[in-house]
């Protein structure tokens, strides 16, 4: 090996070591004396965006529950792993009168579980001690996740799993990849606890969260056929059948569009969370006063 070749390798190694040192300084300076892990749990409302929610209605009741672990890695960066139990629902009952969707008369409900990993990016630098953190700390997150999904619908007082019936003649799985996008703010409650408000959007790589995407199948009197095309079930308050729109009624036949396959489904969380900073191995009880360090 030539002298110049050796020098190039040595200089490259020095630059690598300096870069690693710079990163380690910003992290390890406070890691050894700080609580950099936190446990986060909360609940909130959920909105679903798809074929069965024309007005993007947000469920008023609490319909998501989450628990996660977050670790501060750098001054403005943290990593989060979490699991969320949530429910989705949609119903053409809330579509505009005389519309295609109101005549279509479909609905669904599902209970799902999502697991995700996200990078959390803070707008303000870390202050160096967890108990001296900002009183108001905005952040955003981006990551990857996977969700279960199992849309169901009720017919004659019986609940059916729509995936198993293949109401569009299409077989689809029970897991979907999702892309989480998060916006939130951490508000300091006391030395050990934050109260967080968070808005989390999820883009799903499937159009079947609601079981609606492509075309109607033959309404042959079978359970699958009846749940695929429910235009004959529109009722008044007196439980009498009526046609919302004759043109839309006549158009909803086997092979006709039932949904929009060019646009995948998505959903949104609005959640309120408590975050507790966890002590390191040798720093004593959970709520040990910072002054005792």
Secondary structure as GFF3:
##gff-version 3
##sequence-region A 1 293
A	DSSP	alpha_helix	3	31	.	.	.	ID=ss1
A	DSSP	beta_strand	37	49	.	.	.	ID=ss2
A	DSSP	beta_strand	64	72	.	.	.	ID=ss3
A	DSSP	beta_strand	77	91	.	.	.	ID=ss4
A	DSSP	three_ten_helix	92	94	.	.	.	ID=ss5
A	DSSP	alpha_helix	100	104	.	.	.	ID=ss6
A	DSSP	beta_strand	107	122	.	.	.	ID=ss7
A	DSSP	three_ten_helix	130	132	.	.	.	ID=ss8
A	DSSP	beta_strand	136	148	.	.	.	ID=ss9
A	DSSP	beta_strand	152	155	.	.	.	ID=ss10
A	DSSP	beta_strand	158	161	.	.	.	ID=ss11
A	DSSP	alpha_helix	162	165	.	.	.	ID=ss12
A	DSSP	beta_strand	175	188	.	.	.	ID=ss13
A	DSSP	beta_strand	193	204	.	.	.	ID=ss14
A	DSSP	alpha_helix	223	228	.	.	.	ID=ss15
A	DSSP	three_ten_helix	231	233	.	.	.	ID=ss16
A	DSSP	alpha_helix	246	251	.	.	.	ID=ss17
A	DSSP	beta_strand	266	278	.	.	.	ID=ss18
A	DSSP	three_ten_helix	290	292	.	.	.	ID=ss19
###
